[in-house]
Amino acid sequence: MHAVDQKEESVFQRVVLKNASPFHYMKVHLVLENETTRLTAVELKHFIISGLKTLHGEVGAALNVDVLKYDDDTLTALLRVSSRGLVKLWSSLTLLGSYQNQACAFRVLQVSPFLLALSGNSRELQLD
Amino acid sequence: MSVDLDRTPRNLLLCERSSLLDQKNRLSAQVQQLHFGYKVSVLLPECSSAPSHLDSVLNSFSSFYLIRKLPIYELLDSDFLQKAVYPGGVYGLSYRTRIDEDNCVALMPNVVSVDLTDSSMATGGRGYMRLLTGLKSRLRLQTDFLLSHHPGGGACLQPLLSRYDWSEHTPEVSHCHLTHLSCPAPRSCDPHGLLEWLGAVDADVSREDPSSSFLSSLTCPDPKTRLGGALRVSVCGLLLPPDVQRLIQELRRYLEQPLLESWVSLTVHGFVDSPVSWGDGKHGVLRGGDNFYNLLLFQDHTYQLHLATGAHDTCPP
């Protein structure tokens, strides 16, 4: 085929994927009664798994939750879970009320089927 | 019961591939549809510093204004309409209002529910007076408001600004040098894997660390190559489509030179709390609220565009 013809045969393709993301991503912040308490990333993951086990049993505890990023100063983490496990994970985090005998709460700051969306949250815009 | 637990909010990912040499390509129109950009992020693989022409564009996004406690009826001021709104190029969005909790307001050339350019909304008309009366007496909406005008120069906005507490802001630019990263093949990688990789780069997520395999199983999609480094540049603020268009033109110019890697990535995030997303389409946030697109440009003038939207939005154009 002639080279000019190849250039003119542009390939246009449009595909709409609905509910096709295999994973969901959550940005969460752990609020503790004693604000000086700190957890390591491993301790955080253990805590999340314990919450899954409490609410959803062994099946829940077997859910693969990835701690993609963790800031131990602000206790903020980026989590990844399979899309089918989002409701189980989110409900477990919601009902986790105590850590080592002190009250706690998980604040879910952002949820998305795209990790890229979690790096651009306009609610963080500070102009003061 | 188990079926309900498996369900997630509806989300759409629109994937388009085309060539910029094709006169029918819709990239420019699609970029124009995201009226309110919050963050623009550019990834330049195997690049240590941006060339001056690119740096210049990244540092020249339109400045914008923050007006404190603006009564919404002021947007119907006849002088403001005549000098700013009717000529076009004015963009405005309520600031620090959460769409799932508060009233949110957006000002575009075509406002979602009130078309200020419609004949029935002409100054003094019945529709206009009814709305003005409503906003002044019955529903006294007041909010902090972000306002911008393109092309630059806020002269037409000054009469409105002078009546309230306001400040001018320029978009914030930040650079980050990344080293030693694995990179998937952008043309053959599946869209979700590619967007996950881009998200990991944008969020500084470290990957493939064997010592943290308990924490995360995140890996780079195969096939992958090793990059010596990359440059990530981000711009944050109220970012307008015309400035994004200029950036795309400069990225095309950047790709014309010989490069180690023949692609660049541009991600544009919309405002989470904007009442509109694509064009005039409604936007909402309950359990999601995605409102961004990613553009991969290649040296052969082809591109891949991924537009993401959430459960309360219409399909992107």
Interface residues (C-beta under 8 A of the other chain):
Chain A: K7 S10 V11 F12 Q13 R14 V15 V16 L17 K18 N19 A20 S21 P22 F23 H24 Y25 A41 V42 K45 N64 D66 V67 L68 K69 Y70 L78 R80 S83 R84 L86 V87 K88 V111 S112 P113 F114 L115 L116 A117 L118 S119 G120 N121 S122 R123 L125 L127
Chain B: D4 L5 D6 R7 T8 R10 N11 L12 L13 L14 C15 E16 R17 S18 S19 L21 D22 K24 N25 Y38 K39 S41 L66 Y95 R98 S167 H169 P191 H192 L195 E196 L198 G199 A200 D202 A203 D204 V205 S206 S212 F214 L215 S216 S217 L218 C236 G237 T267 H269 G270 F271 V272 D273 R287 G288 G289 D290 N291 F292 N294 T302 A308 G310 C315
